[in-house]
Amino acid sequence: MADFATSVNDFFAFLFANPGYLLLLAGGIAAFVIFVVARHIHKIRSEDIFVHQAWGANWKGR
């Protein structure tokens, strides 16, 4: 069975030898990050606005 460090080293050697796969991996990671950020923004925007009791009288809405 191959050592973990050797497997990781071979994986990165394969990626750097094939720039198409390197770009595909970078694009996949970027798409995942964009998906997570967009989902988080959507969750924040869909929440009800919380106004603290002490500031409620001064709040004029959006």
C-alpha positions in Angstrom: 0.0 0.0 0.0 1.3 3.4 -0.9 2.3 5.9 1.7 0.0 8.9 2.1 2.7 11.5 1.4 3.7 9.7 -1.8 0.1 9.6 -2.9 -0.3 13.3 -2.3 3.0 14.1 -4.0 1.9 12.0 -7.0 -1.5 13.7 -7.1 0.1 17.2 -7.2 2.7 16.1 -9.7 -0.1 14.9 -12.0 -2.0 18.2 -11.6 1.0 20.3 -12.4 1.8 18.2 -15.4 -1.7 18.7 -16.8 -2.8 22.3 -16.7 -6.3 21.5 -17.9 -7.0 19.5 -14.8 -5.4 22.1 -12.7 -7.7 24.8 -14.1 -10.7 22.4 -13.7 -9.8 21.8 -10.1 -9.4 25.6 -9.4 -12.7 26.3 -11.2 -14.5 23.7 -9.1 -13.1 25.1 -5.9 -14.1 28.7 -7.0 -17.6 27.5 -7.9 -18.0 25.8 -4.5 -16.9 29.0 -2.7 -19.3 31.1 -4.7 -22.1 28.7 -4.0 -21.5 28.7 -0.2 -21.2 32.6 -0.1 -24.4 33.0 -2.2 -26.3 30.6 0.0 -25.1 32.4 3.2 -26.1 35.8 1.8 -29.5 34.4 0.9 -30.0 33.1 4.4 -29.0 36.4 5.9 -31.3 38.4 3.6 -34.3 36.2 4.3 -34.2 36.6 8.0 -36.5 39.0 9.9 -34.9 42.2 11.0 -34.2 42.3 14.7 -34.4 45.6 16.4 -33.2 45.8 20.0 -35.7 47.1 22.5 -33.5 50.1 23.4 -33.1 51.2 19.8 -36.7 50.4 18.6 -37.9 54.0 19.0 -35.1 55.3 16.8 -35.5 52.8 14.1 -37.0 54.2 10.9 -36.9 51.1 8.7 -34.9 50.5 5.6 
